Every structure is written in structure tokens, then in C-alpha cells.
Amino acid sequence: MDVEKILDFFSSDAIVDFYADASARVGLWRSEEKICKRLFKKQDSILELGCGAGRVAFGLYELGYRNLLSTDYSLQMIKRARHLTKVLEYPIPFRVCDATELEFEDSIFDGAIFTFNGLMQIPKAEKRLAALREIRRVLRPGAWFFFTTHDREASPHQDFWKEEELRWMHAEQSERLDEFGDRVEDTKNGVHFMHVPTRAEIAEVLSSAGFDLEATVMRSELADEPQEVLDFSDDCRFWVVQKPD
């Protein structure tokens, strides 16, 4: 899958507007708040990947987290987030950043987050592994990192995945897909990509990246979210991991 086509999707006016609306209307999920309060101190330096238009960053700032650095691969998302910081008068730094090649020194952050299945919107397994290794590199020993994914085994679309497995067995899958679990959807705003993993797949890649897996749980098991969140996003799986001391 061409990463530039994915970038085009997340740079389109309609998608940037969608993320900006979520920043104002949806805000920080109860599940995200619960995990952040459990893992991070208010004074911790926290790196956010895939920040979009600032939904999570603004929510954390309102909870008292002041040492945030929020990043996204899309310049248009970052521009919108910066505009919203001026409107809200929240002095949160936002910058364009490629999660697979972080521009930071080793072991400088106390924590990291990559929400809304952002890691799974990086095409190709080796690139997702590269992102995890980069995140581990910039975290101090003992630091926490959490992210979310879909869960293929918990998907309500089991018939699709059975049919997709047969297509891959017979080499009849879409030429745009790199690995089994990839989904590509053509929309009026461009191409939307998502990799939908199994739990075993994520556990294996976390081990390869050098993280210790502490816990994993579905959002629906973690918190009762308001209707705005349920309308905004399907259920997802949270992963809580730690860089070893």
C-alpha cells in the first residue's frame, strides 16, 4: 500500500474537519483517561503519536498534564491542531513527525501514546515494527506506552475474514494489500487503510520490538463510554506495554 495515498486521505479537508470536530465534540475517552491516570504522573514528559487535530492532547491538558509533545504524519492535521490551541489558549506543542523515524534522542520521554488505531494505519509489518522500535528507543527505561488496535478475533465481521482467508489461500486478494489483515477502502476523500491484527500477532511484534506486555483489554471492558464515543469509533483493544529497566 502506498503511504502517500494514506497521507492524502488524512490530509483531505473533510477528514481533517472530522478529526477537528472530534476534538471539540467527543474529547478524551473515559477509557483513555483511566489508562493515562494509571500510567502517567502529571509531570511526566509524554510523546503522542498520531495526534490528529488534538483530541487526546486537549483532553490530557484539561486533566493537568502539561509536559506533552503531540505529533502526526499529516501537516494538515498539525496545522488544524495548532489553530485549535490558539483558540483554546492551550500551549501544547504540535509537530509533524514520522513514527518510523523519530527525530528525538534516546531515552528522553517518560511515556508515549498512540491512540485511535494509529499504529495500524502504517502500511507493512516491517514499518509498524520500525515504529515500535523507535518508540521504545526514545522512552526511558521503565517507561509506559499504550496504544490501540482493532482485534480480528473480536471483529463482528467474521464472515468477511473467513472469505478473505480463502482469497489469500488462492492468491486472489487485492493487489493493494501487503499482508493478511490489511483492509483498504476507497472513499470520496481518498484511500483509507487499516491493518486488523490478531492478539498473537501484536504480542509477537511487541516482543520483537523489545517491549514487555503488561495488559491488554477491549475498550468495552475497560469503561462505559458515552454515546458520542460509540458513534465516533468502533470497539478497540488497548495494549499497555513497558520498556524494560
Secondary structure as UniProt FT lines:
FT   HELIX           3..11
FT   HELIX           13..25
FT   HELIX           30..39
FT   TURN            42..43
FT   STRAND          46..49
FT   TURN            52..53
FT   HELIX           55..62
FT   TURN            63..64
FT   STRAND          68..72
FT   HELIX           75..88
FT   STRAND          94..96
FT   TURN            99..100
FT   TURN            106..107
FT   STRAND          109..114
FT   TURN            116..117
FT   HELIX           119..121
FT   HELIX           125..138
FT   STRAND          139..149
FT   HELIX           152..154
FT   HELIX           158..169
FT   TURN            170..171
FT   TURN            175..176
FT   TURN            180..181
FT   STRAND          182..187
FT   TURN            188..189
FT   STRAND          190..195
FT   HELIX           199..209
FT   STRAND          212..218
FT   HELIX           219..222
FT   HELIX           227..232
FT   STRAND          237..242
//
